């Protein structure tokens, strides 16, 4: 988790990988965990090949070996 730095005192977080910058906690509208098919790693823009990983699937840990995990954060300004 070296890509995000949370500053509780200033109520902001810094993204160091992907959409670089400092953002206020108050600007966050929503967030979700996203998964990308591992075969597309470094072959296309990040997380443009998303897949759904079901929590009801008993073989979730087998599937997890084939995906990359990211965090999608939607801000008030639409970014």
mmCIF file of the N, C-alpha and C atoms, coordinates in Angstrom:
data_MODEL
# 
_entry.id   MODEL 
# 
loop_
_atom_site.group_PDB 
_atom_site.id 
_atom_site.type_symbol 
_atom_site.label_atom_id 
_atom_site.label_alt_id 
_atom_site.label_comp_id 
_atom_site.label_asym_id 
_atom_site.label_entity_id 
_atom_site.label_seq_id 
_atom_site.pdbx_PDB_ins_code 
_atom_site.Cartn_x 
_atom_site.Cartn_y 
_atom_site.Cartn_z 
_atom_site.occupancy 
_atom_site.B_iso_or_equiv 
_atom_site.pdbx_formal_charge 
_atom_site.auth_seq_id 
_atom_site.auth_comp_id 
_atom_site.auth_asym_id 
_atom_site.auth_atom_id 
_atom_site.pdbx_PDB_model_num 
ATOM 1   N N  . UNK A 1 1  ? 0.835   -1.178  0.000   1.00 0.00 ? 1  UNK A N  1 
ATOM 2   C CA . UNK A 1 1  ? 0.000   0.000   0.000   1.00 0.00 ? 1  UNK A CA 1 
ATOM 3   C C  . UNK A 1 1  ? 0.883   1.246   0.000   1.00 0.00 ? 1  UNK A C  1 
ATOM 4   N N  . UNK A 1 2  ? 1.946   1.240   -0.755  1.00 0.00 ? 2  UNK A N  1 
ATOM 5   C CA . UNK A 1 2  ? 2.848   2.376   -0.840  1.00 0.00 ? 2  UNK A CA 1 
ATOM 6   C C  . UNK A 1 2  ? 2.372   3.436   -1.817  1.00 0.00 ? 2  UNK A C  1 
ATOM 7   N N  . UNK A 1 3  ? 1.233   3.219   -2.456  1.00 0.00 ? 3  UNK A N  1 
ATOM 8   C CA . UNK A 1 3  ? 0.732   4.163   -3.446  1.00 0.00 ? 3  UNK A CA 1 
ATOM 9   C C  . UNK A 1 3  ? -0.175  5.232   -2.859  1.00 0.00 ? 3  UNK A C  1 
ATOM 10  N N  . UNK A 1 4  ? -0.612  5.041   -1.621  1.00 0.00 ? 4  UNK A N  1 
ATOM 11  C CA . UNK A 1 4  ? -1.487  6.003   -0.943  1.00 0.00 ? 4  UNK A CA 1 
ATOM 12  C C  . UNK A 1 4  ? -0.901  6.392   0.399   1.00 0.00 ? 4  UNK A C  1 
ATOM 13  N N  . UNK A 1 5  ? -0.952  7.692   0.696   1.00 0.00 ? 5  UNK A N  1 
ATOM 14  C CA . UNK A 1 5  ? -0.535  8.184   2.010   1.00 0.00 ? 5  UNK A CA 1 
ATOM 15  C C  . UNK A 1 5  ? -1.708  8.961   2.591   1.00 0.00 ? 5  UNK A C  1 
ATOM 16  N N  . UNK A 1 6  ? -2.152  8.562   3.769   1.00 0.00 ? 6  UNK A N  1 
ATOM 17  C CA . UNK A 1 6  ? -3.266  9.227   4.438   1.00 0.00 ? 6  UNK A CA 1 
ATOM 18  C C  . UNK A 1 6  ? -2.740  10.147  5.535   1.00 0.00 ? 6  UNK A C  1 
ATOM 19  N N  . UNK A 1 7  ? -3.197  11.383  5.546   1.00 0.00 ? 7  UNK A N  1 
ATOM 20  C CA . UNK A 1 7  ? -2.834  12.363  6.574   1.00 0.00 ? 7  UNK A CA 1 
ATOM 21  C C  . UNK A 1 7  ? -4.099  12.688  7.367   1.00 0.00 ? 7  UNK A C  1 
ATOM 22  N N  . UNK A 1 8  ? -4.242  12.042  8.514   1.00 0.00 ? 8  UNK A N  1 
ATOM 23  C CA . UNK A 1 8  ? -5.439  12.217  9.346   1.00 0.00 ? 8  UNK A CA 1 
ATOM 24  C C  . UNK A 1 8  ? -5.575  13.643  9.876   1.00 0.00 ? 8  UNK A C  1 
ATOM 25  N N  . UNK A 1 9  ? -4.466  14.286  10.197  1.00 0.00 ? 9  UNK A N  1 
ATOM 26  C CA . UNK A 1 9  ? -4.527  15.643  10.754  1.00 0.00 ? 9  UNK A CA 1 
ATOM 27  C C  . UNK A 1 9  ? -5.037  16.656  9.738   1.00 0.00 ? 9  UNK A C  1 
ATOM 28  N N  . UNK A 1 10 ? -4.554  16.556  8.499   1.00 0.00 ? 10 UNK A N  1 
ATOM 29  C CA . UNK A 1 10 ? -4.960  17.491  7.451   1.00 0.00 ? 10 UNK A CA 1 
ATOM 30  C C  . UNK A 1 10 ? -6.221  17.024  6.719   1.00 0.00 ? 10 UNK A C  1 
ATOM 31  N N  . UNK A 1 11 ? -6.678  15.800  7.018   1.00 0.00 ? 11 UNK A N  1 
ATOM 32  C CA . UNK A 1 11 ? -7.868  15.220  6.360   1.00 0.00 ? 11 UNK A CA 1 
ATOM 33  C C  . UNK A 1 11 ? -7.699  15.180  4.844   1.00 0.00 ? 11 UNK A C  1 
ATOM 34  N N  . UNK A 1 12 ? -6.533  14.650  4.417   1.00 0.00 ? 12 UNK A N  1 
ATOM 35  C CA . UNK A 1 12 ? -6.271  14.526  2.996   1.00 0.00 ? 12 UNK A CA 1 
ATOM 36  C C  . UNK A 1 12 ? -5.466  13.262  2.734   1.00 0.00 ? 12 UNK A C  1 
ATOM 37  N N  . UNK A 1 13 ? -5.459  12.844  1.478   1.00 0.00 ? 13 UNK A N  1 
ATOM 38  C CA . UNK A 1 13 ? -4.651  11.701  1.085   1.00 0.00 ? 13 UNK A CA 1 
ATOM 39  C C  . UNK A 1 13 ? -3.880  12.059  -0.182  1.00 0.00 ? 13 UNK A C  1 
ATOM 40  N N  . UNK A 1 14 ? -2.732  11.429  -0.340  1.00 0.00 ? 14 UNK A N  1 
ATOM 41  C CA . UNK A 1 14 ? -1.866  11.656  -1.488  1.00 0.00 ? 14 UNK A CA 1 
ATOM 42  C C  . UNK A 1 14 ? -1.757  10.361  -2.275  1.00 0.00 ? 14 UNK A C  1 
ATOM 43  N N  . UNK A 1 15 ? -1.964  10.454  -3.589  1.00 0.00 ? 15 UNK A N  1 
ATOM 44  C CA . UNK A 1 15 ? -1.822  9.302   -4.477  1.00 0.00 ? 15 UNK A CA 1 
ATOM 45  C C  . UNK A 1 15 ? -0.472  9.422   -5.173  1.00 0.00 ? 15 UNK A C  1 
ATOM 46  N N  . UNK A 1 16 ? 0.344   8.382   -5.045  1.00 0.00 ? 16 UNK A N  1 
ATOM 47  C CA . UNK A 1 16 ? 1.699   8.395   -5.590  1.00 0.00 ? 16 UNK A CA 1 
ATOM 48  C C  . UNK A 1 16 ? 1.845   7.567   -6.860  1.00 0.00 ? 16 UNK A C  1 
ATOM 49  N N  . UNK A 1 17 ? 0.791   6.841   -7.242  1.00 0.00 ? 17 UNK A N  1 
ATOM 50  C CA . UNK A 1 17 ? 0.853   5.967   -8.413  1.00 0.00 ? 17 UNK A CA 1 
ATOM 51  C C  . UNK A 1 17 ? -0.501  6.018   -9.115  1.00 0.00 ? 17 UNK A C  1 
ATOM 52  N N  . UNK A 1 18 ? -0.523  6.367   -10.381 1.00 0.00 ? 18 UNK A N  1 
ATOM 53  C CA . UNK A 1 18 ? -1.796  6.496   -11.101 1.00 0.00 ? 18 UNK A CA 1 
ATOM 54  C C  . UNK A 1 18 ? -2.166  7.955   -11.242 1.00 0.00 ? 18 UNK A C  1 
ATOM 55  N N  . UNK A 1 19 ? -3.295  8.356   -10.649 1.00 0.00 ? 19 UNK A N  1 
ATOM 56  C CA . UNK A 1 19 ? -3.753  9.754   -10.685 1.00 0.00 ? 19 UNK A CA 1 
ATOM 57  C C  . UNK A 1 19 ? -3.072  10.534  -9.562  1.00 0.00 ? 19 UNK A C  1 
ATOM 58  N N  . UNK A 1 20 ? -1.877  11.010  -9.832  1.00 0.00 ? 20 UNK A N  1 
ATOM 59  C CA . UNK A 1 20 ? -1.042  11.655  -8.824  1.00 0.00 ? 20 UNK A CA 1 
ATOM 60  C C  . UNK A 1 20 ? -1.686  12.914  -8.268  1.00 0.00 ? 20 UNK A C  1 
ATOM 61  N N  . UNK A 1 21 ? -1.474  13.177  -6.987  1.00 0.00 ? 21 UNK A N  1 
ATOM 62  C CA . UNK A 1 21 ? -1.948  14.415  -6.394  1.00 0.00 ? 21 UNK A CA 1 
ATOM 63  C C  . UNK A 1 21 ? -2.401  14.258  -4.964  1.00 0.00 ? 21 UNK A C  1 
ATOM 64  N N  . UNK A 1 22 ? -2.761  15.410  -4.357  1.00 0.00 ? 22 UNK A N  1 
ATOM 65  C CA . UNK A 1 22 ? -3.308  15.458  -2.999  1.00 0.00 ? 22 UNK A CA 1 
ATOM 66  C C  . UNK A 1 22 ? -4.789  15.756  -3.090  1.00 0.00 ? 22 UNK A C  1 
ATOM 67  N N  . UNK A 1 23 ? -5.583  15.061  -2.292  1.00 0.00 ? 23 UNK A N  1 
ATOM 68  C CA . UNK A 1 23 ? -7.032  15.202  -2.327  1.00 0.00 ? 23 UNK A CA 1 
ATOM 69  C C  . UNK A 1 23 ? -7.580  15.241  -0.908  1.00 0.00 ? 23 UNK A C  1 
ATOM 70  N N  . UNK A 1 24 ? -8.640  15.993  -0.712  1.00 0.00 ? 24 UNK A N  1 
ATOM 71  C CA . UNK A 1 24 ? -9.286  16.101  0.589   1.00 0.00 ? 24 UNK A CA 1 
ATOM 72  C C  . UNK A 1 24 ? -10.219 14.915  0.816   1.00 0.00 ? 24 UNK A C  1 
ATOM 73  N N  . UNK A 1 25 ? -10.297 14.443  2.051   1.00 0.00 ? 25 UNK A N  1 
ATOM 74  C CA . UNK A 1 25 ? -11.250 13.391  2.406   1.00 0.00 ? 25 UNK A CA 1 
ATOM 75  C C  . UNK A 1 25 ? -12.672 13.838  2.056   1.00 0.00 ? 25 UNK A C  1 
ATOM 76  N N  . UNK A 1 26 ? -12.960 15.129  2.215   1.00 0.00 ? 26 UNK A N  1 
ATOM 77  C CA . UNK A 1 26 ? -14.308 15.652  1.991   1.00 0.00 ? 26 UNK A CA 1 
ATOM 78  C C  . UNK A 1 26 ? -14.712 15.633  0.520   1.00 0.00 ? 26 UNK A C  1 
ATOM 79  N N  . UNK A 1 27 ? -13.745 15.504  -0.395  1.00 0.00 ? 27 UNK A N  1 
ATOM 80  C CA . UNK A 1 27 ? -14.031 15.481  -1.831  1.00 0.00 ? 27 UNK A CA 1 
ATOM 81  C C  . UNK A 1 27 ? -14.390 14.097  -2.353  1.00 0.00 ? 27 UNK A C  1 
ATOM 82  N N  . UNK A 1 28 ? -14.263 13.064  -1.512  1.00 0.00 ? 28 UNK A N  1 
ATOM 83  C CA . UNK A 1 28 ? -14.534 11.696  -1.948  1.00 0.00 ? 28 UNK A CA 1 
ATOM 84  C C  . UNK A 1 28 ? -16.037 11.444  -1.962  1.00 0.00 ? 28 UNK A C  1 
ATOM 85  N N  . UNK A 1 29 ? -16.552 11.055  -3.136  1.00 0.00 ? 29 UNK A N  1 
ATOM 86  C CA . UNK A 1 29 ? -17.968 10.734  -3.300  1.00 0.00 ? 29 UNK A CA 1 
ATOM 87  C C  . UNK A 1 29 ? -18.189 9.238   -3.064  1.00 0.00 ? 29 UNK A C  1 
ATOM 88  N N  . UNK A 1 30 ? -17.318 8.415   -3.661  1.00 0.00 ? 30 UNK A N  1 
ATOM 89  C CA . UNK A 1 30 ? -17.424 6.968   -3.508  1.00 0.00 ? 30 UNK A CA 1 
ATOM 90  C C  . UNK A 1 30 ? -16.075 6.329   -3.799  1.00 0.00 ? 30 UNK A C  1 
ATOM 91  N N  . UNK A 1 31 ? -15.966 5.073   -3.421  1.00 0.00 ? 31 UNK A N  1 
ATOM 92  C CA . UNK A 1 31 ? -14.761 4.310   -3.732  1.00 0.00 ? 31 UNK A CA 1 
ATOM 93  C C  . UNK A 1 31 ? -15.141 2.845   -3.860  1.00 0.00 ? 31 UNK A C  1 
ATOM 94  N N  . UNK A 1 32 ? -14.329 2.113   -4.610  1.00 0.00 ? 32 UNK A N  1 
ATOM 95  C CA . UNK A 1 32 ? -14.564 0.687   -4.755  1.00 0.00 ? 32 UNK A CA 1 
ATOM 96  C C  . UNK A 1 32 ? -13.265 -0.014  -5.114  1.00 0.00 ? 32 UNK A C  1 
ATOM 97  N N  . UNK A 1 33 ? -13.216 -1.288  -4.825  1.00 0.00 ? 33 UNK A N  1 
ATOM 98  C CA . UNK A 1 33 ? -12.082 -2.112  -5.212  1.00 0.00 ? 33 UNK A CA 1 
ATOM 99  C C  . UNK A 1 33 ? -12.356 -2.613  -6.623  1.00 0.00 ? 33 UNK A C  1 
ATOM 100 N N  . UNK A 1 34 ? -11.367 -2.515  -7.501  1.00 0.00 ? 34 UNK A N  1 
ATOM 101 C CA . UNK A 1 34 ? -11.513 -2.982  -8.883  1.00 0.00 ? 34 UNK A CA 1 
ATOM 102 C C  . UNK A 1 34 ? -10.438 -4.037  -9.177  1.00 0.00 ? 34 UNK A C  1 
ATOM 103 N N  . UNK A 1 35 ? -10.766 -4.915  -10.105 1.00 0.00 ? 35 UNK A N  1 
ATOM 104 C CA . UNK A 1 35 ? -9.879  -6.008  -10.468 1.00 0.00 ? 35 UNK A CA 1 
ATOM 105 C C  . UNK A 1 35 ? -9.617  -5.954  -11.964 1.00 0.00 ? 35 UNK A C  1 
ATOM 106 N N  . UNK A 1 36 ? -8.367  -6.228  -12.358 1.00 0.00 ? 36 UNK A N  1 
ATOM 107 C CA . UNK A 1 36 ? -7.999  -6.248  -13.767 1.00 0.00 ? 36 UNK A CA 1 
ATOM 108 C C  . UNK A 1 36 ? -7.445  -7.620  -14.120 1.00 0.00 ? 36 UNK A C  1 
ATOM 109 N N  . UNK A 1 37 ? -7.823  -8.120  -15.274 1.00 0.00 ? 37 UNK A N  1 
ATOM 110 C CA . UNK A 1 37 ? -7.299  -9.383  -15.770 1.00 0.00 ? 37 UNK A CA 1 
ATOM 111 C C  . UNK A 1 37 ? -5.777  -9.269  -15.886 1.00 0.00 ? 37 UNK A C  1 
ATOM 112 N N  . UNK A 1 38 ? -5.051  -10.166 -15.258 1.00 0.00 ? 38 UNK A N  1 
ATOM 113 C CA . UNK A 1 38 ? -3.585  -10.092 -15.193 1.00 0.00 ? 38 UNK A CA 1 
ATOM 114 C C  . UNK A 1 38 ? -2.914  -10.154 -16.558 1.00 0.00 ? 38 UNK A C  1 
ATOM 115 N N  . UNK A 1 39 ? -3.549  -10.796 -17.536 1.00 0.00 ? 39 UNK A N  1 
ATOM 116 C CA . UNK A 1 39 ? -2.896  -10.920 -18.853 1.00 0.00 ? 39 UNK A CA 1 
ATOM 117 C C  . UNK A 1 39 ? -2.771  -9.575  -19.569 1.00 0.00 ? 39 UNK A C  1 
ATOM 118 N N  . UNK A 1 40 ? -3.493  -8.539  -19.097 1.00 0.00 ? 40 UNK A N  1 
ATOM 119 C CA . UNK A 1 40 ? -3.408  -7.219  -19.723 1.00 0.00 ? 40 UNK A CA 1 
ATOM 120 C C  . UNK A 1 40 ? -2.457  -6.277  -18.998 1.00 0.00 ? 40 UNK A C  1 
ATOM 121 N N  . UNK A 1 41 ? -1.806  -6.725  -17.944 1.00 0.00 ? 41 UNK A N  1 
ATOM 122 C CA . UNK A 1 41 ? -0.887  -5.886  -17.169 1.00 0.00 ? 41 UNK A CA 1 
ATOM 123 C C  . UNK A 1 41 ? 0.189   -5.304  -18.085 1.00 0.00 ? 41 UNK A C  1 
ATOM 124 N N  . UNK A 1 42 ? 0.339   -4.000  -18.069 1.00 0.00 ? 42 UNK A N  1 
ATOM 125 C CA . UNK A 1 42 ? 1.333   -3.267  -18.869 1.00 0.00 ? 42 UNK A CA 1 
ATOM 126 C C  . UNK A 1 42 ? 1.114   -3.361  -20.383 1.00 0.00 ? 42 UNK A C  1 
ATOM 127 N N  . UNK A 1 43 ? -0.031  -3.884  -20.831 1.00 0.00 ? 43 UNK A N  1 
ATOM 128 C CA . UNK A 1 43 ? -0.315  -3.993  -22.259 1.00 0.00 ? 43 UNK A CA 1 
ATOM 129 C C  . UNK A 1 43 ? -1.400  -3.013  -22.684 1.00 0.00 ? 43 UNK A C  1 
ATOM 130 N N  . UNK A 1 44 ? -2.045  -2.375  -21.738 1.00 0.00 ? 44 UNK A N  1 
ATOM 131 C CA . UNK A 1 44 ? -3.121  -1.422  -22.021 1.00 0.00 ? 44 UNK A CA 1 
ATOM 132 C C  . UNK A 1 44 ? -3.179  -0.439  -20.855 1.00 0.00 ? 44 UNK A C  1 
ATOM 133 N N  . UNK A 1 45 ? -3.958  0.632   -20.992 1.00 0.00 ? 45 UNK A N  1 
ATOM 134 C CA . UNK A 1 45 ? -4.099  1.552   -19.854 1.00 0.00 ? 45 UNK A CA 1 
ATOM 135 C C  . UNK A 1 45 ? -4.592  0.802   -18.619 1.00 0.00 ? 45 UNK A C  1 
ATOM 136 N N  . UNK A 1 46 ? -4.126  1.232   -17.445 1.00 0.00 ? 46 UNK A N  1 
ATOM 137 C CA . UNK A 1 46 ? -4.480  0.547   -16.202 1.00 0.00 ? 46 UNK A CA 1 
ATOM 138 C C  . UNK A 1 46 ? -5.978  0.355   -16.041 1.00 0.00 ? 46 UNK A C  1 
ATOM 139 N N  . UNK A 1 47 ? -6.369  -0.832  -15.674 1.00 0.00 ? 47 UNK A N  1 
ATOM 140 C CA . UNK A 1 47 ? -7.746  -1.204  -15.342 1.00 0.00 ? 47 UNK A CA 1 
ATOM 141 C C  . UNK A 1 47 ? -8.745  -0.908  -16.451 1.00 0.00 ? 47 UNK A C  1 
ATOM 142 N N  . UNK A 1 48 ? -8.295  -1.001  -17.692 1.00 0.00 ? 48 UNK A N  1 
ATOM 143 C CA . UNK A 1 48 ? -9.233  -0.875  -18.808 1.00 0.00 ? 48 UNK A CA 1 
ATOM 144 C C  . UNK A 1 48 ? -9.852  -2.237  -19.141 1.00 0.00 ? 48 UNK A C  1 
ATOM 145 N N  . UNK A 1 49 ? -9.293  -3.308  -18.592 1.00 0.00 ? 49 UNK A N  1 
ATOM 146 C CA . UNK A 1 49 ? -9.834  -4.660  -18.778 1.00 0.00 ? 49 UNK A CA 1 
ATOM 147 C C  . UNK A 1 49 ? -10.251 -5.202  -17.412 1.00 0.00 ? 49 UNK A C  1 
ATOM 148 N N  . UNK A 1 50 ? -11.335 -4.674  -16.903 1.00 0.00 ? 50 UNK A N  1 
ATOM 149 C CA . UNK A 1 50 ? -11.811 -5.074  -15.576 1.00 0.00 ? 50 UNK A CA 1 
ATOM 150 C C  . UNK A 1 50 ? -12.578 -6.378  -15.647 1.00 0.00 ? 50 UNK A C  1 
ATOM 151 N N  . UNK A 1 51 ? -12.517 -7.090  -14.534 1.00 0.00 ? 51 UNK A N  1 
ATOM 152 C CA . UNK A 1 51 ? -13.298 -8.310  -14.415 1.00 0.00 ? 51 UNK A CA 1 
ATOM 153 C C  . UNK A 1 51 ? -14.041 -8.286  -13.089 1.00 0.00 ? 51 UNK A C  1 
ATOM 154 N N  . UNK A 1 52 ? -15.101 -9.063  -13.002 1.00 0.00 ? 52 UNK A N  1 
ATOM 155 C CA . UNK A 1 52 ? -15.883 -9.177  -11.788 1.00 0.00 ? 52 UNK A CA 1 
ATOM 156 C C  . UNK A 1 52 ? -15.425 -10.409 -11.033 1.00 0.00 ? 52 UNK A C  1 
ATOM 157 N N  . UNK A 1 53 ? -15.084 -10.245 -9.768  1.00 0.00 ? 53 UNK A N  1 
ATOM 158 C CA . UNK A 1 53 ? -14.725 -11.373 -8.911  1.00 0.00 ? 53 UNK A CA 1 
ATOM 159 C C  . UNK A 1 53 ? -15.852 -11.521 -7.911  1.00 0.00 ? 53 UNK A C  1 
ATOM 160 N N  . UNK A 1 54 ? -16.549 -12.628 -7.974  1.00 0.00 ? 54 UNK A N  1 
ATOM 161 C CA . UNK A 1 54 ? -17.704 -12.862 -7.108  1.00 0.00 ? 54 UNK A CA 1 
ATOM 162 C C  . UNK A 1 54 ? -17.269 -13.319 -5.728  1.00 0.00 ? 54 UNK A C  1 
ATOM 163 N N  . UNK A 1 55 ? -17.862 -12.747 -4.701  1.00 0.00 ? 55 UNK A N  1 
ATOM 164 C CA . UNK A 1 55 ? -17.568 -13.192 -3.335  1.00 0.00 ? 55 UNK A CA 1 
ATOM 165 C C  . UNK A 1 55 ? -18.290 -14.490 -3.015  1.00 0.00 ? 55 UNK A C  1 
ATOM 166 N N  . UNK A 1 56 ? -19.246 -14.895 -3.863  1.00 0.00 ? 56 UNK A N  1 
ATOM 167 C CA . UNK A 1 56 ? -19.962 -16.153 -3.652  1.00 0.00 ? 56 UNK A CA 1 
ATOM 168 C C  . UNK A 1 56 ? -19.228 -17.342 -4.262  1.00 0.00 ? 56 UNK A C  1 
ATOM 169 N N  . UNK A 1 57 ? -18.196 -17.069 -5.033  1.00 0.00 ? 57 UNK A N  1 
ATOM 170 C CA . UNK A 1 57 ? -17.419 -18.122 -5.676  1.00 0.00 ? 57 UNK A CA 1 
ATOM 171 C C  . UNK A 1 57 ? -16.482 -18.745 -4.645  1.00 0.00 ? 57 UNK A C  1 
ATOM 172 N N  . UNK A 1 58 ? -16.576 -20.039 -4.469  1.00 0.00 ? 58 UNK A N  1 
ATOM 173 C CA . UNK A 1 58 ? -15.733 -20.726 -3.481  1.00 0.00 ? 58 UNK A CA 1 
ATOM 174 C C  . UNK A 1 58 ? -14.269 -20.775 -3.900  1.00 0.00 ? 58 UNK A C  1 
ATOM 175 N N  . UNK A 1 59 ? -13.986 -20.527 -5.169  1.00 0.00 ? 59 UNK A N  1 
ATOM 176 C CA . UNK A 1 59 ? -12.609 -20.578 -5.652  1.00 0.00 ? 59 UNK A CA 1 
ATOM 177 C C  . UNK A 1 59 ? -12.026 -19.176 -5.814  1.00 0.00 ? 59 UNK A C  1 
ATOM 178 N N  . UNK A 1 60 ? -12.489 -18.212 -5.023  1.00 0.00 ? 60 UNK A N  1 
ATOM 179 C CA . UNK A 1 60 ? -12.043 -16.824 -5.160  1.00 0.00 ? 60 UNK A CA 1 
ATOM 180 C C  . UNK A 1 60 ? -10.529 -16.693 -5.046  1.00 0.00 ? 60 UNK A C  1 
ATOM 181 N N  . UNK A 1 61 ? -9.896  -17.477 -4.186  1.00 0.00 ? 61 UNK A N  1 
ATOM 182 C CA . UNK A 1 61 ? -8.458  -17.342 -4.002  1.00 0.00 ? 61 UNK A CA 1 
ATOM 183 C C  . UNK A 1 61 ? -7.686  -17.857 -5.218  1.00 0.00 ? 61 UNK A C  1 
ATOM 184 N N  . UNK A 1 62 ? -8.238  -18.811 -5.930  1.00 0.00 ? 62 UNK A N  1 
ATOM 185 C CA . UNK A 1 62 ? -7.612  -19.280 -7.173  1.00 0.00 ? 62 UNK A CA 1 
ATOM 186 C C  . UNK A 1 62 ? -7.710  -18.180 -8.225  1.00 0.00 ? 62 UNK A C  1 
ATOM 187 N N  . UNK A 1 63 ? -8.880  -17.529 -8.326  1.00 0.00 ? 63 UNK A N  1 
ATOM 188 C CA . UNK A 1 63 ? -9.067  -16.450 -9.282  1.00 0.00 ? 63 UNK A CA 1 
ATOM 189 C C  . UNK A 1 63 ? -8.195  -15.249 -8.950  1.00 0.00 ? 63 UNK A C  1 
ATOM 190 N N  . UNK A 1 64 ? -7.988  -14.972 -7.682  1.00 0.00 ? 64 UNK A N  1 
ATOM 191 C CA . UNK A 1 64 ? -7.219  -13.805 -7.272  1.00 0.00 ? 64 UNK A CA 1 
ATOM 192 C C  . UNK A 1 64 ? -5.780  -13.865 -7.774  1.00 0.00 ? 64 UNK A C  1 
ATOM 193 N N  . UNK A 1 65 ? -5.253  -15.046 -8.028  1.00 0.00 ? 65 UNK A N  1 
ATOM 194 C CA . UNK A 1 65 ? -3.899  -15.168 -8.547  1.00 0.00 ? 65 UNK A CA 1 
ATOM 195 C C  . UNK A 1 65 ? -3.797  -14.627 -9.975  1.00 0.00 ? 65 UNK A C  1 
ATOM 196 N N  . UNK A 1 66 ? -4.940  -14.455 -10.635 1.00 0.00 ? 66 UNK A N  1 
ATOM 197 C CA . UNK A 1 66 ? -4.957  -14.065 -12.032 1.00 0.00 ? 66 UNK A CA 1 
ATOM 198 C C  . UNK A 1 66 ? -5.374  -12.621 -12.232 1.00 0.00 ? 66 UNK A C  1 
ATOM 199 N N  . UNK A 1 67 ? -5.471  -11.843 -11.163 1.00 0.00 ? 67 UNK A N  1 
ATOM 200 C CA . UNK A 1 67 ? -5.940  -10.468 -11.279 1.00 0.00 ? 67 UNK A CA 1 
ATOM 201 C C  . UNK A 1 67 ? -5.024  -9.513  -10.520 1.00 0.00 ? 67 UNK A C  1 
ATOM 202 N N  . UNK A 1 68 ? -5.096  -8.242  -10.930 1.00 0.00 ? 68 UNK A N  1 
ATOM 203 C CA . UNK A 1 68 ? -4.459  -7.163  -10.180 1.00 0.00 ? 68 UNK A CA 1 
ATOM 204 C C  . UNK A 1 68 ? -5.571  -6.365  -9.519  1.00 0.00 ? 68 UNK A C  1 
ATOM 205 N N  . UNK A 1 69 ? -5.304  -5.878  -8.324  1.00 0.00 ? 69 UNK A N  1 
ATOM 206 C CA . UNK A 1 69 ? -6.317  -5.187  -7.532  1.00 0.00 ? 69 UNK A CA 1 
ATOM 207 C C  . UNK A 1 69 ? -5.968  -3.710  -7.436  1.00 0.00 ? 69 UNK A C  1 
ATOM 208 N N  . UNK A 1 70 ? -6.973  -2.856  -7.586  1.00 0.00 ? 70 UNK A N  1 
ATOM 209 C CA . UNK A 1 70 ? -6.781  -1.415  -7.459  1.00 0.00 ? 70 UNK A CA 1 
ATOM 210 C C  . UNK A 1 70 ? -7.940  -0.790  -6.695  1.00 0.00 ? 70 UNK A C  1 
ATOM 211 N N  . UNK A 1 71 ? -7.813  0.468   -6.378  1.00 0.00 ? 71 UNK A N  1 
ATOM 212 C CA . UNK A 1 71 ? -8.867  1.218   -5.707  1.00 0.00 ? 71 UNK A CA 1 
ATOM 213 C C  . UNK A 1 71 ? -9.309  2.350   -6.629  1.00 0.00 ? 71 UNK A C  1 
ATOM 214 N N  . UNK A 1 72 ? -10.590 2.410   -6.920  1.00 0.00 ? 72 UNK A N  1 
ATOM 215 C CA . UNK A 1 72 ? -11.157 3.489   -7.727  1.00 0.00 ? 72 UNK A CA 1 
ATOM 216 C C  . UNK A 1 72 ? -11.828 4.475   -6.776  1.00 0.00 ? 72 UNK A C  1 
ATOM 217 N N  . UNK A 1 73 ? -11.427 5.729   -6.846  1.00 0.00 ? 73 UNK A N  1 
ATOM 218 C CA . UNK A 1 73 ? -11.968 6.774   -5.975  1.00 0.00 ? 73 UNK A CA 1 
ATOM 219 C C  . UNK A 1 73 ? -12.619 7.837   -6.846  1.00 0.00 ? 73 UNK A C  1 
ATOM 220 N N  . UNK A 1 74 ? -13.901 8.089   -6.629  1.00 0.00 ? 74 UNK A N  1 
ATOM 221 C CA . UNK A 1 74 ? -14.602 9.142   -7.383  1.00 0.00 ? 74 UNK A CA 1 
ATOM 222 C C  . UNK A 1 74 ? -14.675 10.385  -6.504  1.00 0.00 ? 74 UNK A C  1 
ATOM 223 N N  . UNK A 1 75 ? -14.299 11.538  -7.090  1.00 0.00 ? 75 UNK A N  1 
ATOM 224 C CA . UNK A 1 75 ? -14.278 12.804  -6.367  1.00 0.00 ? 75 UNK A CA 1 
ATOM 225 C C  . UNK A 1 75 ? -15.437 13.707  -6.802  1.00 0.00 ? 75 UNK A C  1 
ATOM 226 N N  . UNK A 1 76 ? -15.696 14.730  -6.019  1.00 0.00 ? 76 UNK A N  1 
ATOM 227 C CA . UNK A 1 76 ? -16.772 15.676  -6.309  1.00 0.00 ? 76 UNK A CA 1 
ATOM 228 C C  . UNK A 1 76 ? -16.635 16.319  -7.682  1.00 0.00 ? 76 UNK A C  1 
ATOM 229 N N  . UNK A 1 77 ? -15.400 16.576  -8.119  1.00 0.00 ? 77 UNK A N  1 
ATOM 230 C CA . UNK A 1 77 ? -15.171 17.235  -9.416  1.00 0.00 ? 77 UNK A CA 1 
ATOM 231 C C  . UNK A 1 77 ? -15.272 16.270  -10.593 1.00 0.00 ? 77 UNK A C  1 
ATOM 232 N N  . UNK A 1 78 ? -15.655 15.024  -10.340 1.00 0.00 ? 78 UNK A N  1 
ATOM 233 C CA . UNK A 1 78 ? -15.847 14.049  -11.416 1.00 0.00 ? 78 UNK A CA 1 
ATOM 234 C C  . UNK A 1 78 ? -14.636 13.220  -11.752 1.00 0.00 ? 78 UNK A C  1 
ATOM 235 N N  . UNK A 1 79 ? -13.500 13.504  -11.176 1.00 0.00 ? 79 UNK A N  1 
ATOM 236 C CA . UNK A 1 79 ? -12.279 12.709  -11.427 1.00 0.00 ? 79 UNK A CA 1 
ATOM 237 C C  . UNK A 1 79 ? -12.273 11.456  -10.586 1.00 0.00 ? 79 UNK A C  1 
# 
